[in-house]
Amino acid sequence: MDYTHLGRTGTSVSRIVLGTMNFGDRTSEEDAFAIMDRALELGVNFFDTANAYGGSAGRGATEEIIGRWFAARPGVRDDIVLATKVHSPMVSPTDDGDVVNARGASAWQVRREAAASLRRLQTDRIDLYQFHHIDRHISWQELWQAMEVLVARGEVVYTGSSNFAAWNIAQANEIAQQRHFLGLVSEQSLYNLTQRSIELEVIPAAQSYGLGILPWSPLAGGLLSGGSSDANARSNADRVASAREKRREQLDAYELFAQERGWTPSALGLAWLLHQPGVTGPIIGPRTVAQLESAVSALEITLSVDDLQGLDEIFPGPGGQAPEAYAW
């Protein structure tokens, strides 16, 4: 396993991040335990989840599965850099109790959901607490005050963002600096060969402020996986099948590119991200141990300058950093 620092922090994390969104939904608890066990054996020490994950098992179910895994394996918790998120609504209008404030990133919601995540995860701390989306209805002063309390209590170690624009990153960290607070150390963004818009401004901003980039959907929801015979695979969903048909010529060229070099399309897609400036590690979402092992094999791929240029020809990016990408 390869490791790197998480943004500008001194904490080392694996360059493959175990995403857990399938746990409790497409992946049974037994299989989730097997995946986490194998991830640890392979040296993957960075686990990512969210308070709302669980799918058909219900919001919070994924954190609960991880919590039971920790409880069944005493001593493992300190081997893991654990990340979760806050923002998504955890109750619906049909639920009992207060649903008015139960979403977003207000101080009220952040502190309440941090406590709930800690209970579900059966842990005393969240190593990386991430804002799942920008909340335009609150001030950064309110948000940072809430996070400062959690950090002072030892319940949160670092803070990160997800789905932030470049100016959100700048604003957040400038105000954190004014408060003598560390601020954001990572940004989770949609990033893969088919979606490269963050190269314009988000990646440059993240690099300037010392944030590590954590790409989510690194295989474009299955588009870059080369297809699957598994009926439950996301790559066989109607939406992905439709997108695949629209990109048929492009994907055929990509899959041939991988085949000629002896690589699987999925490993190549992850390897490309590992070669991009500012990327800490892609967040993979394996449903099986075999998928996890396949993803880790991406670390064995070294792309040459010609390889990278060839992939740029198949999947052109936005042209580099703004404003040079579109202006003189």
Salt bridges, closest charged atoms under 4 A:
GLU29 OE1 - ARG68 NH2 2.81
ASP37 OD1 - ARG73 NE 2.68
GLU41 OE1 - ARG38 NH1 3.05
ASP48 OD2 - LYS85 NZ 2.80
GLU63 OE1 - ARG120 NE 2.70
ASP78 OD1 - ARG125 NH2 3.21
GLU113 OE1 - ARG120 NH2 3.73
ASP124 OD1 - ARG125 NH1 3.42
ASP127 OD2 - ARG77 NH2 3.00
ASP127 OD1 - ARG125 NE 2.80
GLU148 OE2 - ARG179 NE 2.74
GLU199 OE2 - ARG196 NE 2.83
ASP230 OD2 - ARG287 NH2 2.70
ASP252 OD1 - ARG248 NH1 3.15
GLU255 OE2 - ARG244 NH1 3.12
GLU260 OE1 - ARG261 NH1 3.67
GLU293 OE2 - ARG38 NE 2.81
ASP307 OD1 - ARG261 NE 2.98
ASP312 OD1 - ARG196 NH1 2.90
